[in-house]
Amino acid sequence: MAAQRKSIDCRDYPSEKNCSLKISGTEEEVLDAAVRHAVSAHGHEQTPELREQIKSMLKDESD
């Protein structure tokens, strides 16, 4: 059985940028990409706390 896909959607967390990016894939793929996106596009500081916060925001993706 394939790994459970996860996703995160910037539209669920409104920002000044009105970002509409949605990322989906394995938990690690999504987490890595979402952290990079939060830092580069939204100006967050890359910290273990940011990674944990984003991890808690991931949703199961239905196939």
C-alpha positions in Angstrom: 0.0 0.0 0.0 1.3 3.5 -0.9 2.1 6.0 1.8 -0.8 8.2 2.8 -0.6 11.4 0.8 -0.8 14.7 2.8 -1.5 18.2 1.6 -1.5 21.8 2.8 -3.3 24.7 1.1 -2.3 28.3 1.7 -6.0 29.3 1.0 -6.9 27.7 4.4 -4.6 30.3 6.1 -5.3 33.7 4.6 -2.3 36.1 4.3 -1.6 39.5 2.9 -0.4 37.8 -0.3 -3.7 35.9 -1.0 -1.5 32.9 -1.7 -3.3 30.0 -3.5 -0.5 27.4 -3.4 -1.5 23.8 -2.5 1.2 21.2 -1.9 0.5 17.5 -1.9 2.7 14.4 -1.6 4.2 12.3 1.1 4.4 13.8 4.5 8.1 14.5 4.2 7.8 16.0 0.7 5.0 18.3 1.7 6.6 19.3 5.0 9.9 20.1 3.3 8.3 22.1 0.5 5.9 23.9 2.8 8.6 25.0 5.1 10.7 26.3 2.2 7.6 28.1 0.8 6.7 29.6 4.2 10.2 31.0 4.5 10.7 32.2 0.9 7.2 33.5 0.1 5.8 34.4 3.5 8.9 35.6 5.3 8.7 33.2 8.2 11.9 32.3 10.0 13.1 28.7 9.4 12.9 27.1 12.9 12.1 23.7 14.3 9.0 25.3 15.7 7.8 26.4 12.3 8.3 22.9 11.0 6.3 21.5 13.9 3.5 24.0 13.3 3.3 23.2 9.6 3.4 19.5 10.3 0.3 19.9 12.6 -1.5 21.7 9.7 -1.1 18.9 7.2 -4.3 17.2 6.1 -4.8 13.7 4.7 -5.3 13.7 1.0 -8.1 11.5 -0.4 -7.2 9.6 -3.5 
